[in-house]
Amino acid sequence: MMSVRASQIAFVLLRVAAGLLLSCHGAQKILGSFGGPKVTSPPLMVAAGWIELVAGACVAVGLFTTPMALLASGEMAVAYFKVHAPQSFWPIANKGELAVLLCFVFLFVGAFGAGRYSLDGLLPARAGVTRPVTY
């Protein structure tokens, strides 16, 4: 059985990896980084790029994690159904596996919270706002 500390570290690694992967896609669209073309239209792609860049970075460091992860999850669902699903419903056939996987990873992170090792964990508790899950 995995110790509580080991599971906390595994969750941080998942959160950071998923956040950085999404942020890299956003940097590709918005900044033209990583050999990708800078996207200037259509507006939905530009908005997707900003969501990926900002939400991915926030999730990676654990800042405003729940709303950012839920926003990223929704953006990945829209990406799947707007870009991949018209080619074929099945992710293996339409190359949408990453969008589907990230959608559900960010849904989990949004529901679970930032975890113990996050910037959210360092913020003072505000009235009516729950603290991140700390196991």
N, C-alpha and C positions, 0 to 999 in steps of 0.2 A: 504494500500500500504506500502511495506517495505521501510524503509529509506535507503539512500545511505550507511550510516555507517553500518547498519545491514546487507545489502547485501555484503559489503566488508568483514565483519566478517564471514558470512556464506561461502563465497568463500574461505577464508583462512582455515576454518575448513574442507572444502571439499578437498582442496589441501593437507593439512597436513595429513588427514586421509588416502587418497589414496596413498600418498607418503610413509607413514609409513607401510601400508599394503603391498605395493610392496617391500619395503626394508626388511620386515620380511621374505618374500618368498626368497629373495636373501640371507639373513643371514642363512636361513635354508639350502640352497643349498651350499653356499660357506664355511660357518663356522660350519655347523652341529648344529645350534642353534634350539631351540624350539622343540626338540625331533626328528628332521629330520635327515636323513643320509647326510653326507657330500658328494657332488657329485664330482667325479673326471673324469667321462667320461659319455657320449660322449662329444666332445668339444663344440657342440652347447648348451648343457645343462650348461656347465661351463660358457660359454659366457653369456647365459641367466641369470645365477645367478649373475654375476658381473654387468650386466645391471640393474637388479632388485635392487641390493644392492646400487649401486652408484646413479643411476637415481632416485630411490625412495627417497633416503636421500636428494638429491639436490632439488627435487620437494617439499618435505616436508618443507624445510627451505627457499625455494624460491631463489635458487642460480642457475644461468644458466637455468632458468626454461623452457623457450621455447624449446631449443634444447633437454634438458633432457626429457621433457614431450613427445615430438614427438618421440624420441628414444624409450621411454617406451611404447608408443602407438603402434609403429611398432612391438616391441618385443611381446606385448600381442596378436597382430594379428597373428604373426608367431606361438606363443604358441597355439593359438586356432586351426589354420589349421594343424599344425604338430602333436599335441597331442590329441586334443579333436575331431575335425571334422572327422577323420578316423573312429571313433566309431559310429557316427551318425551326420548328419548335424545340428540338432537342439540342442542348448545349454542345454535345460532342460533334454534332453535324454543323453547327453555326459558329463555332469557335467562341462561344460565350461562357465557357467554364469559369474563367476568372471572374467575370461579372457576377455570376451566380454565387460562387464561393465567397467573394468579398461581401456580397449582399448579406449573406447569412452570418458571416463572421462579425460584420459591423452591427447587425441586429443583436447578436449575442452580447457584444461589448456594450451596446446601448442599454440592454436590459440588465446586464450584470453590474455595470459601473466601471470606474477607472481602476479599482483595486488599490491595494496598499501603496504600491510604489508608483506614484503619479504626482503631478503638480496639483491636481484636485485635492489630493490628500493633505497637501500643505496649506490649502486655503482655509481661513477661519470659517467655521460653520455659520450660516446665515439663518435667520428665523424662517421656518417653513421649508427649508431646503435640506434634504437628507444628505448625509455624508456618504462617500463612496464605500462600497462593500469592502470590508477588511478581513473577511473570513472569520 
